[in-house]
Amino acid sequence: MSSVIRVSLKRQRGMSYWGWLLVIAVLGFALTCVSKMAPAYVDARYVSEALRTLGENPELENMSTGQIKKELGRFFLINNVRGEPTKALQVVRGAKSTVVSINYELRQPLIYNVDVVMKFNKQLNTAKPELCCDPLIDLEQFRKRD
């Protein structure tokens, strides 16, 4: 009976040094990924919110491209969205609707020479503002069609 208890106690010693080192390394890598990529996803959320707010504007169809860019630029300034989303804004007018598109990608250095590429494509179609922020159409096809 005592040999069974000794064998059982040896198996229940816990994690070794290498086990703890592996757990810490995995957690460290996960925290590094989150800390590098989270700001880009927060900005993408603000871009979606800006397009939704713009879609609720009843004067959107009558606004010029410059006015739309100014309105979104103001929203981005208030919410501290910088960089690619503000540069990637496109407004395409059609016969029946207007498409406001923000299509960009970010390259974020992760570790040494490893980069993470994140792509974001947000669209607002005035014909279907309730479907805001999902890329519904290809802009080149939209230009050719209208």
Disulfide bonds with the S-S distance in Angstrom:
none
